[in-house]
Amino acid sequence: MGAKCPSTGKVNYLCTTKQISYKMFKFLLVIILFFLLMAILLGFSFVRGLKNLIFGSSSRQQSYKSTRSQKQYQQKAQKEEAKIVRKLMEDAEYVDYEEVKD
């Protein structure tokens, strides 16, 4: 019914309860450490959220700046393209054509 005690080698109920209580203590310690880790991660997440709320999100600002510069670049490119097309249209000659019949 009981297990052999490692120190005495005899079957002992007290030794078995000590082994069980040690295993339960280790299990309880693992659970406590897990919840402590979760609480720390939750705390960091909360602090980060407050920082972003107060100071603004740095990733959003960088994204906004990047989008803004891309729009400016596209507008410049469109203006340059419009200038080139206008120049080509000014220099172009209109030619009448005739249909060629076979």
Buried (B, 14 or more C-beta within 10 A) or exposed (E): EEEEBEEEEEEBEEBBEEBEEEEEEEEEEEEEEEEEEEEEEEEEEEEEEEEEEEEEBEEEEEEEEEEEEEEEEEEEEEEEEEEEEEEEEEEEEEEEEEEEEE
